[in-house]
Amino acid sequence: MTTPDPRRRAGSHAAPSFPPAAATSPAPTPSSSHSTLSASDLDRADDLLSKVASVYSERVVGQQRLRVALLSSLIAGGHVLLESVPGLAKTTAAQALAAAVSGSFRRIQCTPDLMPNDIIGTQVLNVSTGEMSTQLGPVHANIVLLDEINRSSAKTQSAMLEAMQERQTSIGGVVYPLPTPFMVLATQNPIEEEGTYVLPEAQMDRFLMKEVLTYPSPADEADILERVASGAFERRIKHPPISIRDVMWLQEAVNAVYVAPVIRQYIVALVGTTRGSGPRPVAGIERHVRVGASPRGAIALMKVAQSIALQDGRGYVTPDDVRLLRHPVLRHRLVLTYDALADDVAPESIIDAVFQAVPTP
């Protein structure tokens, strides 16, 4: 847990506060009359989010950015693409999140020979009755982990991403809705490229966030060893989880978080600046960015900002909420030029330049 924001209500759930790109002036606080969330609603959200964090922390040490990305995506109704080397608790984090919300969990190991029916489901002939029965695939779960999605074929990737977008599957001409809530965590290894199929930009854009994981700190790694030695990870989870109905309520609460017109214009200006326009274009950005963020990127910025505001105990969005997860929301939505790739220009540096150029409301 981090030091609480002074603007937060006393006793509210502690949302993380990562360092901003640059020092900014505090935004004016909107009138509480604009928010449709009551004080009791905010208290309930804080209690539910605290329970999720307690269950999650019993299984995952450190990786605060991962926790924020997963929780924010869950209550915003989105999906997350995780990029990291093996062994950084991606599977454990997905299982912990599913346990924290009393949801079902399925893990799919992607391989080149994985077929769409292996994920979505298929029809099987019942020999005894002579009738076809439907066997639903592993995608029919609340939390689905697609391990090494870039190892599956383009056809399988498209089938999975279509299910993510439509939130339903079609088997034998019959439509089967996916469970609610439904969240996909897809992972890819940035090191091994042999035998992989790169996700097209249009499909990458369907993920609400792309989180790049790093190694734990020495203190966190020592804590991991201590828990392994003591058998803490093998014990039953002590804290009670929340219910699926609670998650659905949190998603409705996120939608009710007020976004002032000036904040919406701020988001539009940010996304426009990634395309080379905006109120104060970044000089030379066209040399590094071939395609900027789409309107889906603007929607993602707003939805994630709403989820951050709710985690911070507020019923309204501030510019700091928009900035907090700017890298995970936008890094996979920028298509860099060959010059940028040759010069090893990081998309995060471009995003920071955009946020520094656009005036803060």
Wavefront OBJ file of the C-alpha trace (Angstrom):
o trace
v 0.000 0.000 0.000
v 1.185 3.505 -0.768
v 0.832 6.832 0.949
v -2.775 7.958 0.567
v -3.640 10.841 -1.705
v -4.617 13.860 0.467
v -7.699 14.340 -1.712
v -9.002 10.891 -0.816
v -11.734 10.335 1.702
v -10.561 9.108 5.058
v -10.547 5.352 5.282
v -10.927 4.728 1.550
v -9.111 1.981 -0.353
v -5.475 2.881 -0.941
v -4.955 3.228 -4.678
v -1.336 3.238 -5.869
v 0.265 6.488 -6.939
v 3.072 6.132 -9.430
v 5.302 9.116 -10.202
v 3.784 11.417 -12.854
v 5.617 12.332 -16.043
v 6.113 15.866 -14.842
v 5.054 18.112 -11.987
v 1.519 19.381 -12.527
v -0.829 21.726 -10.776
v -3.767 20.139 -8.938
v -6.991 20.053 -10.894
v -10.080 21.781 -9.558
v -12.345 19.455 -7.617
v -15.715 18.934 -9.316
v -18.860 19.465 -7.348
v -19.985 16.336 -5.553
v -23.432 16.900 -7.078
v -22.027 15.761 -10.434
v -21.330 12.258 -9.131
v -24.131 9.698 -8.959
v -22.183 7.690 -6.382
v -23.195 8.306 -2.787
v -20.888 8.188 0.214
v -22.247 4.749 1.083
v -21.492 3.579 -2.473
v -17.889 4.749 -2.138
v -17.616 3.028 1.245
v -18.917 -0.219 -0.237
v -16.492 0.028 -3.160
v -13.610 0.639 -0.753
v -14.564 -2.401 1.321
v -14.836 -4.680 -1.729
v -11.567 -3.467 -3.260
v -9.774 -3.923 0.064
v -10.972 -7.535 0.245
v -9.702 -8.224 -3.273
v -6.327 -6.681 -2.418
v -6.079 -8.785 0.759
v -6.693 -12.068 -1.057
v -4.355 -11.091 -3.892
v -1.501 -10.163 -1.540
v -1.613 -13.612 0.075
v -0.451 -15.164 -3.177
v 1.518 -12.442 -4.990
v 4.470 -10.563 -3.502
v 5.207 -7.092 -4.819
v 4.337 -6.510 -8.502
v 2.202 -3.522 -7.535
v 1.853 -2.321 -11.107
v 0.540 -5.720 -12.118
v -2.029 -5.660 -9.312
v -3.218 -2.196 -10.315
v -3.447 -3.144 -13.985
v -5.392 -6.339 -13.277
v -7.814 -4.797 -10.800
v -8.362 -1.684 -12.918
v -8.999 -3.769 -15.998
v -11.368 -6.102 -14.155
v -13.646 -3.365 -12.837
v -13.404 -1.448 -16.122
v -14.483 -4.548 -18.064
v -11.302 -4.862 -20.153
v -8.510 -7.303 -20.950
v -4.770 -7.151 -20.258
v -1.755 -8.134 -22.345
v 1.244 -9.045 -20.175
v 4.779 -9.027 -21.497
v 7.608 -10.466 -19.448
v 10.147 -13.234 -19.170
v 8.941 -16.474 -17.519
v 8.691 -16.763 -13.756
v 7.268 -13.369 -12.788
v 3.987 -14.626 -11.246
v 1.688 -14.035 -14.212
v -0.166 -17.327 -13.740
v -0.186 -16.938 -9.972
v -1.576 -13.415 -10.275
v -4.388 -14.571 -12.566
v -5.285 -17.407 -10.202
v -5.187 -15.064 -7.211
v -7.481 -12.573 -8.947
v -9.962 -15.320 -9.804
v -9.893 -16.555 -6.203
v -10.411 -13.011 -4.907
v -13.657 -12.613 -6.855
v -14.981 -16.199 -6.483
v -14.612 -16.635 -10.231
v -13.722 -19.591 -12.415
v -10.211 -19.732 -13.877
v -8.843 -21.462 -16.964
v -5.306 -21.491 -18.344
v -4.694 -22.110 -22.048
v -1.164 -22.891 -23.181
v -0.907 -21.566 -26.724
v 1.031 -23.634 -29.267
v 1.276 -23.513 -33.079
v -1.070 -26.495 -33.422
v -3.756 -25.010 -31.136
v -7.019 -24.746 -33.086
v -9.926 -22.309 -32.528
v -12.191 -25.187 -31.447
v -9.691 -26.058 -28.708
v -10.428 -22.661 -27.165
v -14.035 -21.931 -28.053
v -15.522 -25.434 -27.927
v -16.934 -27.977 -30.342
v -19.735 -30.447 -30.955
v -19.174 -34.073 -30.019
v -21.154 -37.083 -31.235
v -22.766 -39.059 -28.435
v -22.437 -42.637 -29.666
v -25.082 -44.012 -27.303
v -27.801 -41.563 -28.373
v -26.590 -40.691 -31.871
v -27.014 -36.994 -31.095
v -24.530 -34.138 -31.148
v -23.707 -32.549 -27.806
v -21.909 -29.263 -27.283
v -18.685 -29.189 -25.309
v -17.796 -25.659 -24.250
v -14.139 -24.693 -24.461
v -11.926 -23.263 -21.712
v -12.682 -19.696 -22.797
v -15.991 -20.053 -20.944
v -14.610 -18.891 -17.602
v -14.481 -15.634 -15.666
v -10.688 -15.283 -15.783
v -8.849 -16.806 -18.764
v -5.067 -16.883 -19.019
v -3.758 -17.198 -22.584
v -0.147 -18.163 -22.008
v 2.201 -17.137 -24.837
v -0.556 -16.006 -27.173
v 2.012 -15.143 -29.831
v 2.811 -18.871 -30.238
v -0.676 -19.637 -31.551
v -1.566 -19.241 -35.218
v -3.192 -16.111 -36.610
v -6.457 -18.030 -37.069
v -6.562 -19.029 -33.408
v -5.600 -15.531 -32.279
v -8.448 -14.052 -34.316
v -10.970 -16.501 -32.847
v -9.906 -15.669 -29.308
v -9.851 -11.927 -29.862
v -13.288 -12.099 -31.479
v -14.604 -13.839 -28.377
v -13.002 -11.081 -26.276
v -14.757 -8.398 -28.293
v -18.174 -10.006 -28.746
v -18.173 -11.775 -25.345
v -19.841 -14.778 -26.914
v -18.961 -17.847 -28.960
v -20.782 -19.622 -31.771
v -20.693 -23.433 -31.827
v -22.700 -25.351 -34.395
v -24.721 -22.261 -35.250
v -25.747 -21.699 -31.621
v -24.544 -18.608 -29.735
v -23.230 -19.168 -26.205
v -22.643 -16.036 -24.093
v -19.456 -15.909 -22.075
v -19.778 -15.597 -18.291
v -19.941 -12.215 -16.613
v -17.518 -10.847 -15.633
v -15.165 -12.039 -18.363
v -11.511 -11.070 -18.475
v -8.593 -12.323 -20.556
v -4.957 -12.129 -19.510
v -2.742 -12.843 -22.486
v 1.010 -13.212 -22.060
v 3.890 -13.051 -24.488
v 7.621 -13.546 -24.074
v 9.637 -10.645 -25.541
v 12.840 -12.697 -25.778
v 11.952 -15.808 -27.778
v 10.734 -14.916 -31.273
v 11.337 -18.175 -33.119
v 8.083 -19.942 -33.948
v 5.889 -17.023 -32.907
v 3.138 -15.088 -34.688
v 3.212 -11.366 -33.958
v -0.137 -9.902 -32.922
v -1.332 -7.353 -35.513
v -1.809 -3.791 -34.280
v -5.570 -3.994 -34.882
v -5.796 -6.972 -32.524
v -3.425 -5.460 -29.951
v -5.771 -2.475 -29.779
v -8.494 -4.694 -28.307
v -6.572 -5.035 -25.053
v -7.409 -2.339 -22.543
v -3.816 -2.340 -21.267
v -0.417 -3.806 -22.001
v 1.665 -4.213 -18.859
v 5.398 -4.881 -19.072
v 6.593 -6.707 -15.961
v 10.023 -6.300 -14.423
v 11.961 -8.347 -11.888
v 10.955 -7.969 -8.223
v 13.026 -5.867 -5.872
v 15.564 -7.651 -3.625
v 13.273 -7.148 -0.633
v 10.302 -8.665 -2.483
v 12.404 -11.555 -3.724
v 13.599 -12.253 -0.177
v 9.957 -12.211 0.955
v 9.121 -14.747 -1.767
v 11.853 -17.097 -0.536
v 10.685 -16.725 3.060
v 7.095 -17.578 2.116
v 8.217 -20.588 0.094
v 10.363 -21.853 2.967
v 7.535 -21.433 5.481
v 4.922 -22.984 3.190
v 2.799 -19.827 3.205
v 1.845 -20.219 -0.457
v 0.522 -23.723 0.189
v -1.892 -22.695 2.941
v -5.518 -21.883 2.328
v -6.341 -18.251 1.720
v -7.433 -16.677 5.007
v -9.284 -13.595 3.746
v -12.809 -14.044 2.364
v -13.310 -13.280 -1.334
v -15.996 -11.096 -2.818
v -18.724 -12.492 -5.066
v -19.266 -12.289 -8.806
v -22.275 -10.083 -8.107
v -19.976 -7.709 -6.195
v -17.679 -7.480 -9.229
v -20.633 -6.626 -11.453
v -21.633 -3.918 -8.982
v -18.085 -2.498 -9.065
v -18.221 -2.373 -12.859
v -21.474 -0.434 -12.663
v -19.895 1.875 -10.085
v -16.971 2.589 -12.444
v -19.429 3.623 -15.150
v -21.072 5.979 -12.661
v -17.817 7.843 -11.876
v -18.213 11.379 -13.187
v -15.971 12.578 -16.002
v -16.168 16.360 -16.418
v -16.302 17.804 -19.961
v -12.895 19.441 -19.410
v -11.410 16.010 -18.587
v -12.959 14.504 -21.703
v -11.488 17.310 -23.791
v -8.131 16.675 -22.115
v -8.282 13.015 -23.166
v -9.257 13.970 -26.728
v -6.318 16.391 -26.893
v -3.904 13.720 -25.635
v -5.028 11.149 -28.173
v -5.028 13.752 -30.936
v -1.458 14.698 -30.086
v -0.331 11.095 -30.629
v -1.633 11.503 -34.201
v 0.393 14.641 -34.837
v -2.383 17.150 -34.132
v -3.784 18.403 -30.832
v -3.557 21.876 -29.247
v 0.233 21.711 -28.944
v 1.691 19.129 -31.337
v 4.933 17.467 -30.322
v 7.675 18.593 -32.693
v 8.958 15.751 -34.870
v 6.456 13.180 -33.583
v 5.640 12.140 -37.160
v 9.227 10.899 -37.466
v 8.638 8.367 -34.703
v 4.892 7.587 -34.806
v 3.373 6.174 -37.986
v -0.123 5.621 -36.523
v -1.374 7.253 -33.329
v -3.950 6.050 -30.824
v -7.457 5.353 -32.120
v -10.746 6.484 -30.540
v -10.635 3.156 -28.692
v -7.521 4.504 -26.985
v -9.450 7.572 -25.811
v -12.195 5.333 -24.437
v -9.582 3.217 -22.660
v -7.974 6.286 -21.067
v -11.358 7.407 -19.747
v -12.442 3.973 -18.484
v -9.141 3.335 -16.723
v -9.222 6.830 -15.190
v -12.710 6.103 -13.851
v -11.509 2.842 -12.287
v -8.518 4.616 -10.699
v -10.809 7.291 -9.264
v -13.052 4.645 -7.702
v -10.027 2.881 -6.194
v -8.962 6.233 -4.769
v -12.329 6.684 -3.073
v -13.694 9.383 -5.385
v -16.756 9.661 -7.592
v -15.078 11.930 -10.132
v -11.998 11.813 -12.373
v -8.995 14.149 -12.117
v -6.117 14.636 -14.596
v -3.894 12.585 -12.269
v -6.210 9.594 -12.818
v -5.745 9.949 -16.578
v -1.949 10.114 -16.221
v -1.468 7.284 -13.735
v -1.666 4.332 -16.152
v -0.812 6.235 -19.336
v 1.946 3.787 -20.334
v -0.082 0.534 -20.081
v -3.066 2.129 -21.829
v -1.205 3.683 -24.772
v 2.097 1.831 -25.318
v 0.567 -0.851 -27.563
v -1.613 1.597 -29.499
v 1.253 3.544 -31.086
v 2.644 2.142 -34.335
v 6.245 3.318 -34.494
v 8.119 4.173 -37.665
v 11.185 2.316 -38.895
v 13.295 5.286 -37.788
v 11.959 4.980 -34.237
v 12.630 1.243 -34.196
v 16.124 1.744 -35.587
v 16.884 4.442 -33.015
v 15.421 2.248 -30.219
v 12.890 4.917 -29.265
v 10.665 3.626 -26.470
v 6.914 4.254 -26.832
v 6.884 5.316 -23.171
v 9.134 8.288 -23.964
v 6.756 9.379 -26.731
v 3.770 9.063 -24.394
v 5.538 11.169 -21.757
v 6.327 13.819 -24.376
v 2.659 13.934 -25.355
v 1.490 14.342 -21.759
v 4.064 17.077 -21.159
v 2.969 18.949 -24.295
v -0.774 18.934 -23.629
v -1.832 21.577 -21.040
v -3.283 20.107 -17.870
v -6.825 21.378 -17.141
l 1 2 3 4 5 6 7 8 9 10 11 12 13 14 15 16 17 18 19 20 21 22 23 24 25 26 27 28 29 30 31 32 33 34 35 36 37 38 39 40 41 42 43 44 45 46 47 48 49 50 51 52 53 54 55 56 57 58 59 60 61 62 63 64 65 66 67 68 69 70 71 72 73 74 75 76 77 78 79 80 81 82 83 84 85 86 87 88 89 90 91 92 93 94 95 96 97 98 99 100 101 102 103 104 105 106 107 108 109 110 111 112 113 114 115 116 117 118 119 120 121 122 123 124 125 126 127 128 129 130 131 132 133 134 135 136 137 138 139 140 141 142 143 144 145 146 147 148 149 150 151 152 153 154 155 156 157 158 159 160 161 162 163 164 165 166 167 168 169 170 171 172 173 174 175 176 177 178 179 180 181 182 183 184 185 186 187 188 189 190 191 192 193 194 195 196 197 198 199 200 201 202 203 204 205 206 207 208 209 210 211 212 213 214 215 216 217 218 219 220 221 222 223 224 225 226 227 228 229 230 231 232 233 234 235 236 237 238 239 240 241 242 243 244 245 246 247 248 249 250 251 252 253 254 255 256 257 258 259 260 261 262 263 264 265 266 267 268 269 270 271 272 273 274 275 276 277 278 279 280 281 282 283 284 285 286 287 288 289 290 291 292 293 294 295 296 297 298 299 300 301 302 303 304 305 306 307 308 309 310 311 312 313 314 315 316 317 318 319 320 321 322 323 324 325 326 327 328 329 330 331 332 333 334 335 336 337 338 339 340 341 342 343 344 345 346 347 348 349 350 351 352 353 354 355 356 357 358 359 360 361
